[in-house]
Amino acid sequence: MKTASRNHTAGRLGAVVAAAFAAASGTRAASPMTDAEAVALAARHCVMCHSEMPTHEAFDKPPKGIRLETVEQLRRYAKEIIAQVVVERAMPLGNQTDMTDEERERLGAWAEGRK
Protein backbone atom coordinates (compact mmCIF):
# COMPACT_ATOMS: atom_id res chain seq x y z
CA MET A 1 0.00 0.00 0.00
CA LYS A 2 2.80 2.42 0.88
CA THR A 3 4.60 1.59 -2.40
CA ALA A 4 1.50 2.41 -4.47
CA SER A 5 1.12 5.71 -2.63
CA ARG A 6 4.81 6.52 -3.11
CA ASN A 7 4.59 5.72 -6.86
CA HIS A 8 1.52 7.94 -7.20
CA THR A 9 3.30 10.81 -5.43
CA ALA A 10 6.41 10.31 -7.58
CA GLY A 11 4.23 10.37 -10.70
CA ARG A 12 2.61 13.64 -9.68
CA LEU A 13 5.98 15.14 -8.79
CA GLY A 14 7.33 14.12 -12.20
CA ALA A 15 4.41 15.85 -13.91
CA VAL A 16 4.96 19.00 -11.87
CA VAL A 17 8.68 19.02 -12.66
CA ALA A 18 7.99 18.51 -16.38
CA ALA A 19 5.46 21.35 -16.39
CA ALA A 20 7.87 23.64 -14.55
CA PHE A 21 10.68 22.79 -16.97
CA ALA A 22 8.43 23.48 -19.97
CA ALA A 23 7.37 26.83 -18.49
CA ALA A 24 10.96 27.79 -17.68
CA SER A 25 12.23 26.84 -21.12
CA GLY A 26 9.44 28.70 -22.88
CA THR A 27 8.08 25.57 -24.52
CA ARG A 28 4.50 24.45 -24.28
CA ALA A 29 2.32 21.99 -26.05
CA ALA A 30 0.34 23.91 -28.63
CA SER A 31 -3.27 22.98 -29.04
CA PRO A 32 -4.22 21.59 -32.44
CA MET A 33 -4.97 24.21 -35.07
CA THR A 34 -8.64 24.61 -35.91
CA ASP A 35 -9.99 25.03 -39.44
CA ALA A 36 -10.73 28.68 -38.67
CA GLU A 37 -7.15 29.25 -37.49
CA ALA A 38 -5.81 27.60 -40.66
CA VAL A 39 -7.93 29.92 -42.82
CA ALA A 40 -6.79 32.95 -40.78
CA LEU A 41 -3.14 31.90 -41.11
CA ALA A 42 -3.56 31.47 -44.88
CA ALA A 43 -5.14 34.93 -45.03
CA ARG A 44 -2.01 36.37 -43.35
CA HIS A 45 0.60 34.42 -45.30
CA CYS A 46 -0.82 32.92 -48.50
CA VAL A 47 -3.72 34.74 -50.11
CA MET A 48 -1.75 37.77 -51.22
CA CYS A 49 -0.64 35.41 -54.03
CA HIS A 50 -2.99 32.42 -53.79
CA SER A 51 -6.38 34.06 -54.21
CA GLU A 52 -8.79 34.72 -57.04
CA MET A 53 -7.51 38.30 -57.19
CA PRO A 54 -3.92 38.35 -55.84
CA THR A 55 -2.77 41.59 -54.23
CA HIS A 56 0.94 40.78 -54.61
CA GLU A 57 2.36 42.93 -57.42
CA ALA A 58 4.07 39.94 -59.06
CA PHE A 59 0.85 38.05 -59.79
CA ASP A 60 -2.30 38.82 -61.72
CA LYS A 61 -3.63 35.28 -61.12
CA PRO A 62 -2.84 32.68 -58.46
CA PRO A 63 0.39 30.76 -59.13
CA LYS A 64 -0.34 27.29 -60.57
CA GLY A 65 -4.03 28.12 -60.17
CA ILE A 66 -3.79 27.32 -56.47
CA ARG A 67 -6.20 29.31 -54.33
CA LEU A 68 -6.00 29.07 -50.55
CA GLU A 69 -8.91 31.25 -49.44
CA THR A 70 -11.24 28.64 -47.93
CA VAL A 71 -10.88 25.60 -45.71
CA GLU A 72 -11.95 23.42 -48.63
CA GLN A 73 -9.15 24.83 -50.79
CA LEU A 74 -6.63 24.38 -47.97
CA ARG A 75 -7.73 20.76 -47.57
CA ARG A 76 -7.48 20.15 -51.32
CA TYR A 77 -3.86 21.33 -51.32
CA ALA A 78 -2.82 19.85 -47.95
CA LYS A 79 0.00 17.76 -49.46
CA GLU A 80 1.36 20.76 -51.34
CA ILE A 81 1.15 22.91 -48.20
CA ILE A 82 3.20 20.37 -46.27
CA ALA A 83 5.80 20.16 -49.03
CA GLN A 84 6.11 23.88 -49.79
CA VAL A 85 5.53 25.46 -46.36
CA VAL A 86 6.87 22.90 -43.91
CA VAL A 87 9.42 20.71 -45.69
CA GLU A 88 10.93 22.97 -48.37
CA ARG A 89 10.10 26.24 -46.57
CA ALA A 90 9.74 27.82 -50.03
CA MET A 91 6.45 29.47 -49.14
CA PRO A 92 5.54 32.13 -48.39
CA LEU A 93 7.72 33.39 -51.20
CA GLY A 94 10.93 34.68 -49.66
CA ASN A 95 9.07 34.54 -46.33
CA GLN A 96 7.90 38.07 -47.11
CA THR A 97 5.15 37.74 -44.49
CA ASP A 98 7.51 36.51 -41.74
CA MET A 99 5.83 33.16 -41.12
CA THR A 100 7.20 31.73 -37.89
CA ASP A 101 8.50 28.22 -37.31
CA GLU A 102 5.62 27.62 -34.90
CA GLU A 103 3.09 28.67 -37.57
CA ARG A 104 4.74 26.32 -40.07
CA GLU A 105 4.68 23.42 -37.61
CA ARG A 106 1.06 23.96 -36.58
CA LEU A 107 -0.14 24.41 -40.16
CA GLY A 108 1.80 21.31 -41.16
CA ALA A 109 0.20 19.27 -38.38
CA TRP A 110 -3.23 20.58 -39.42
CA ALA A 111 -2.59 19.75 -43.09
CA GLU A 112 -1.21 16.31 -42.24
CA GLY A 113 -4.58 15.43 -40.73
CA ARG A 114 -6.41 16.52 -43.88
CA LYS A 115 -4.48 14.90 -46.73
C-alpha positions in Angstrom: 0.0 0.0 0.0 2.8 2.4 0.9 4.6 1.6 -2.4 1.5 2.4 -4.5 1.1 5.7 -2.6 4.8 6.5 -3.1 4.6 5.7 -6.9 1.5 7.9 -7.2 3.3 10.8 -5.4 6.4 10.3 -7.6 4.2 10.4 -10.7 2.6 13.6 -9.7 6.0 15.1 -8.8 7.3 14.1 -12.2 4.4 15.8 -13.9 5.0 19.0 -11.9 8.7 19.0 -12.7 8.0 18.5 -16.4 5.5 21.4 -16.4 7.9 23.6 -14.6 10.7 22.8 -17.0 8.4 23.5 -20.0 7.4 26.8 -18.5 11.0 27.8 -17.7 12.2 26.8 -21.1 9.4 28.7 -22.9 8.1 25.6 -24.5 4.5 24.4 -24.3 2.3 22.0 -26.1 0.3 23.9 -28.6 -3.3 23.0 -29.0 -4.2 21.6 -32.4 -5.0 24.2 -35.1 -8.6 24.6 -35.9 -10.0 25.0 -39.4 -10.7 28.7 -38.7 -7.1 29.2 -37.5 -5.8 27.6 -40.7 -7.9 29.9 -42.8 -6.8 32.9 -40.8 -3.1 31.9 -41.1 -3.6 31.5 -44.9 -5.1 34.9 -45.0 -2.0 36.4 -43.3 0.6 34.4 -45.3 -0.8 32.9 -48.5 -3.7 34.7 -50.1 -1.8 37.8 -51.2 -0.6 35.4 -54.0 -3.0 32.4 -53.8 -6.4 34.1 -54.2 -8.8 34.7 -57.0 -7.5 38.3 -57.2 -3.9 38.3 -55.8 -2.8 41.6 -54.2 0.9 40.8 -54.6 2.4 42.9 -57.4 4.1 39.9 -59.1 0.8 38.0 -59.8 -2.3 38.8 -61.7 -3.6 35.3 -61.1 -2.8 32.7 -58.5 0.4 30.8 -59.1 -0.3 27.3 -60.6 -4.0 28.1 -60.2 -3.8 27.3 -56.5 -6.2 29.3 -54.3 -6.0 29.1 -50.5 -8.9 31.3 -49.4 -11.2 28.6 -47.9 -10.9 25.6 -45.7 -12.0 23.4 -48.6 -9.1 24.8 -50.8 -6.6 24.4 -48.0 -7.7 20.8 -47.6 -7.5 20.1 -51.3 -3.9 21.3 -51.3 -2.8 19.8 -48.0 0.0 17.8 -49.5 1.4 20.8 -51.3 1.1 22.9 -48.2 3.2 20.4 -46.3 5.8 20.2 -49.0 6.1 23.9 -49.8 5.5 25.5 -46.4 6.9 22.9 -43.9 9.4 20.7 -45.7 10.9 23.0 -48.4 10.1 26.2 -46.6 9.7 27.8 -50.0 6.4 29.5 -49.1 5.5 32.1 -48.4 7.7 33.4 -51.2 10.9 34.7 -49.7 9.1 34.5 -46.3 7.9 38.1 -47.1 5.2 37.7 -44.5 7.5 36.5 -41.7 5.8 33.2 -41.1 7.2 31.7 -37.9 8.5 28.2 -37.3 5.6 27.6 -34.9 3.1 28.7 -37.6 4.7 26.3 -40.1 4.7 23.4 -37.6 1.1 24.0 -36.6 -0.1 24.4 -40.2 1.8 21.3 -41.2 0.2 19.3 -38.4 -3.2 20.6 -39.4 -2.6 19.8 -43.1 -1.2 16.3 -42.2 -4.6 15.4 -40.7 -6.4 16.5 -43.9 -4.5 14.9 -46.7 
